[in-house]
Amino acid sequence: TYRIDKQTYVEVVVYSISAVVIAKIFEGNQQGGIYKFTWNGRDDKGVKMPKGDYVAEIRMGNERYIRKRIAIN
């Protein structure tokens, strides 16, 4: 979940702990507001990822980054 104050370009990406991109959940412009994304535990090809730790990163323009640890048990 994240909030945008004004229209901006946003990317929501999931990485492995070794910084390899696993899945790109969203990429594009968004209007101001509150957004929520849920990762389905699969890579961009639809393959279910193994148990372990992952990182979700939300990039908003060139200024703001939010990172969250995700654990698949």
LINMOKA-V252248 format. One record per helix or strand of 3 or more residues. SS is the DSSP state (alpha for helix, beta for strand). FROM is the first residue (numbers start at 1). TO is the last residue. Records with the same first field share a line. If there is no record, write none. Layout:
SS=FROM-TO, FROM-TO
//
This chain:
beta=2-4, 8-16, 21-30, 33-35, 52-60, 64-72
//
